[in-house]
Amino acid sequence: MGAEPRPPGRARPGPRGAGPRVVSVMASAPKRFKGAVESGAQGKSSADPLSGFLAWCGRAGVELNPKVRLSREGAVAGYGMLAAEELEAGEVLFTIPRTALLSQHTTSIHALLQEAQESLQSQSGWVPLLLALLHEYTASNSHWQPYFSLWQDFRSLDHPMFWPQEERTRLLQGTGIPEAVDKDLANIHLEYNSIILPFLETHPDIFDPKLHTLELYKELVAFVMAYSFQEPLEEEEEDEKGPNPPMMVPVADILNHVANHNANLEYSPQCLRMVTTQPVGKGQEIFNTYGQMANWQLLHMYGFAEPYPGNSHDTADIQMVTLRRAALQRAKSEAQRQLVSEQWDFLCQLEMVGEEGAFVLGWDEVLTEEELSVTLKVLCMSEEEFKEYKEQDGWEDDSEEEENSTLSNEALSRLKTPCKKLLYDSVLLTLESYGADLKAEQDLLNNKEAYEKLSRREQQALHVRYGQKRILHQLLELVQ
């Protein structure tokens, strides 16, 4: 998926289906469904791609609950799944056999991919699936053509990676998205030129670099970001192996996302099932979750953001180096500046901070609580305190501190005065990185006429910026 996480202290989620995790390259957008299959619709040539897709589902062994329908009408974005009748909690909405999943193991070129697996390893782990998609999407006889017919033009995906750089910078400055996109694009170019292209040229009977271009590859990366799923690892496997490779799950990828979702995907050895987690009224849309994702992650990976205050998982970042900058600004002498530098170097040795890391703030607590707590404490130490702390290699036998290590909003308000001041100054520096202030954006959101004149990109970017600034201003109030 997209860019590398900003280490340490920021886990980036992978494709849908598993909670937040660190993944390495590329990612995102909304989805599609309906009810009865209308007669005469088959495959990609059908005038109604949805009917052709539903007919394919029947042939592929997908079982659809008659109480749901797929439709563009009534969905928040693109296609969506809606309740045709009332649904109770725990109802199975559809069951999809593993044979209907599109992955490196089910593609018609799986033997080629298996044979070349050593040369297809990459930072992202996505290359085998992307090669499968390059082939299946362009092969006229592909088993999955009715599935692809729902997305006849991947250019409709509106990830920030497709925005002009000027627009991306102007609308998303301060959010962390432009930096993530730059890493994505660098990784995409590297993977295509160093891994994909040599593989295409080795198999000219199947691939044609004039057809399977970098541009198509980039669009398929966005497709994987937006629509793929990643099967969660068993708990005992988590420390032993990396994340499972992404896969395409027809039907499941039709459901749109909200933080307050009402359905969840369940995995079993033979099949995958989408199950309601709460009652759903007739006519209501059924939503899955892509994980606990902040708005910047949703826009970066899926091409949309949840309007304030809908995203309870929203976060804001304070770059780790911003705390160092605030501490250096506070230093009144060269000796104090030298102390800050030494403290920072020691925090790096402890792996509490990094030049590209970020402290992550949620609505109710700091999500990188240990990193922020230790960093504030160390940067606010006197020379004597720091010397003693270093001698203990950063260890302290302090059970009271352990009990209070969770940085909830209430705990933040009880920080010692020097720590509060350092955090306050760091938030002010962070707010300076955005283009506009909170009040201007609040006025824009409250002015329906002005808001509706904004382009879709401007609206989505506004939701990202506004949520982040609200969290930062809330922190300012807690520590002032």
CORKA-V576327 format. One line per field, one symbol per residue. psi: psi as a letter, one per 30 degrees, with the letter a starting at -180 (. if undefined). burial: I if it has 9 or more other C-alpha atoms within 8 Angstrom, else O. A space follows every 50 residues. Layout:
# CORKA-V576327
psi=???
burial=???
This chain:
# CORKA-V576327
psi=ablkljllgjkklallflaklklellkkaaallackkklgkkaffkfjee eeeeeeeeefgkjkkfgllklekfkfkbllkljflkklkgkkelkklfff kjaffflfgeeeeeegeefgkleegfeeeeeeeeeeefkfgkfgeeefff ifjfffkhkfffkkeeeeeefgkfffeeeeeeeeeeeeeeeeefeeeeee ffiffeljffeileeeeeeeeeeeeeflljkklleffefflllklllkik eegfklkleilglkkkkleflkkkkkflkklkflkkklkglikleeeeee ffgllkkkhfjfglllkjkefeeeeeeeefkfleeeeeeeeeeeeeeeef hfllfglkkkkaeflkfheeeeeeeeeefgkleeeeeeeefghgkkiiee eeegfkileeeefglleeeeeeeeeeeeeeffflelleeeeeeeefjeee effkleeeeeeeeeeeeeeeeeeeeeeeg.
burial=IIIIIIIIIIIIIIIIIIIIIIIIIIIIIIIIIIOOOOOOIIIIOIOOII IIIIIIIIOIIIIOOOIIIIIIOIIOIIIIIIIIIIIIIOOIIIIIIOOI IIIIOIIOIIOOIOOOIOOIOOOIIIIIIIIIIIIIIOOOOOOIIIIIII OOOIOOIIIIIOIOOOOIIOIIIIIIIIOIIIIIIOIIIIIIIOIIIIOI IOOOOOIIIOOIOOOIIIIIIIIIIIIIIIIIOOOOOIOOOOIOIIIIII OOIIIIIIIOIIIIIOOOOOIIIIIIIIIIIIIOIIIIIIIIIIIIIIII IIIIIIOOOOIOIIIIIIIIIIIIIIIIOOIOOOOIIOIIOOIIOIIIOO OIIIOIIIIIIIIOIIOIIIIIIIIIIIIIIOOOOIOOIIOOOOOOOOOO OOOOIIIIIOIIIOIOOOIIIIIIIIIOIIIOOIOOOIOOIIOIOOOOOO IOOIOOOIIIIIIIIIIIIIIIOOIIOIIO
